[in-house]
Amino acid sequence: MTPFGFFTSCDVRIDAITMDDAVELLLNGKAVGAVHLCNAYTLSLVSHNSGLASALGRGSLNLPDGKPLIWIARRLGFTHMTRRVYGPELMQRTIEAGQSAGTRHYLYGSTPDVLERLQTHIASTWPDAVLAGAESPPFGEFSGP
């Protein structure tokens, strides 16, 4: 939970933080545990998958990666929420800002080919970025916690 407040959508806690806040929390080690990027599709899956709902409930951050979540946040009074926390931008900004601090990054997900290309891109774009590792888990049905 963050000091910035939160709201719920589809019974999932969404942290009402901006992109800048998210980058700062990630780099300062204040987001310990799972960080989820939530959009309308993610939340629609919750009604069909209690394991996903449980996993999102245990996340240290559930970030609003969808314009509809920003609309909800603003309607609920979180006027500082003007744009979504877009996953690829969050990754880029965190890697870029983390270079000077020696922040270690771990890539998890996708296929081995995509991870290899991503590692090459990161190394050429941010030469001082530290990659602690990468893992491509098997694809399959989400089995819960």
ZADO-225067 format. One record per residue (C-alpha): x, y, z; residue in three letters. Coordinates in steps of 0.001 Angstrom, whole numbers, padded with zeros to 6 digits, always signed. Example, Ala and Ser with C-alpha at 12.3 -4.5 7.8 and 13.67 -1.06 7.14 Angstrom:
2
+012300-004500+007800ALA +013670-001060+007140SER 
// end
This chain:
145
+000000+000000+000000MET +001295+003434-000836THR +000855+006714+001007PRO -000719+008114-002173PHE -004073+006462-001665GLY -005947+003854-003630PHE -009321+002995-005059PHE -010964-000268-005975THR -012211-001429-009318SER -013718-004888-009792CYS -012761-005569-006159ASP -009072-004971-006939VAL -007025-002295-005149ARG -005504+000165-007620ILE -002830+002470-006230ASP -003460+006103-007167ALA +000081+006991-008146ILE +001631+008670-011147THR +004408+007458-013407MET +006966+009592-011545ASP +005792+008170-008207ASP +006009+004597-009530ALA +009561+005072-010829VAL +010629+006595-007515GLU +009067+003781-005478LEU +010721+001131-007653LEU +014151+002747-007549LEU +014063+003459-003815ASN +013130-000117-002995GLY +009822+000897-001446LYS +007831-001354-003760ALA +008853-004694-002283VAL +007109-007657-003835GLY +004946-008018-006903ALA +004146-004946-008970VAL +001198-005351-011324HIS +000186-003223-014273LEU -003602-003333-014332CYS -005885-002380-017177ASN -009533-003013-017963ALA -008771-006421-019504TYR -006817-007532-016431THR -009691-006531-014206LEU -012221-008303-016421SER -010293-011544-015928LEU -010649-011259-012146VAL -014345-012181-012276SER -013425-015495-013928HIS -010280-016317-011978ASN -010149-016148-008191SER -006431-016998-008257GLY -005722-013857-010261LEU -007826-011797-007868ALA -005850-013214-004958SER -002496-012543-006642ALA -003467-008939-007402LEU -004645-008534-003830GLY -001214-009513-002522ARG +000687-007156-004842GLY +002734-004393-003311SER +001614-002099-006132LEU -001265-002347-008579ASN -000595+000382-011110LEU -003273+001936-013355PRO -002101+000955-016846ASP -005309+001889-018610GLY -007171+005080-019395LYS -010477+003801-017952PRO -008761+003412-014577LEU -007600+007019-014776ILE -011175+008091-015504TRP -012361+006186-012412ILE -009578+007639-010256ALA -010366+011197-011304ARG -014081+010670-010731ARG -013241+009476-007209LEU -011275+012657-006499GLY -007717+011625-007376PHE -007242+014686-009568THR -003459+014191-009748HIS -004100+011108-011872MET -003914+012493-015393THR -002304+009646-017328ARG -001824+005926-017052ARG +001307+004196-015821VAL +002181+002588-019170TYR +004243-000576-018694GLY +006852-000111-021442PRO +007434+003513-020412GLU +007742+002489-016757LEU +010361-000085-017713MET +012344+002385-019839GLN +012295+005120-017226ARG +013230+002754-014409THR +016153+001272-016329ILE +017370+004682-017451GLU +017142+006267-014006ALA +018546+003189-012302GLY +021825+003262-014224GLN +023507+005801-011972SER +022441+003944-008819ALA +023481+000504-010089GLY +019923-000773-009792THR +019671-004446-010745ARG +016852-005506-013064HIS +015455-008979-013657TYR +013474-009726-016807LEU +010691-012247-016349TYR +008270-013397-018992GLY +007756-013757-022717SER +009665-016135-024989THR +013415-016828-024926PRO +013788-015051-028296ASP +011994-011906-027108VAL +014012-011841-023880LEU +017268-012179-025835GLU +016308-009286-028106ARG +015236-007198-025111LEU +018533-007845-023324GLN +020426-006776-026463THR +018302-003623-026764HIS +018802-002702-023107ILE +022566-003236-023331ALA +022859-001023-026410SER +020445+001695-025223THR +021491+001864-021561TRP +025067+000553-021386PRO +025309+001108-017621ASP +022121-000829-016862ALA +022654-003905-014721VAL +020653-006978-015699LEU +020659-009547-012901ALA +019074-012170-015107GLY +016213-013169-017346ALA +013727-016013-017312GLU +011147-017262-019753SER +008680-019379-017777PRO +006492-021887-019572PRO +003200-020596-020909PHE -000005-022094-019612GLY -003130-021533-017604GLU -002775-019386-014510PHE -003066-021778-011587SER -003226-019216-008821GLY -001011-018362-005868PRO 
// end
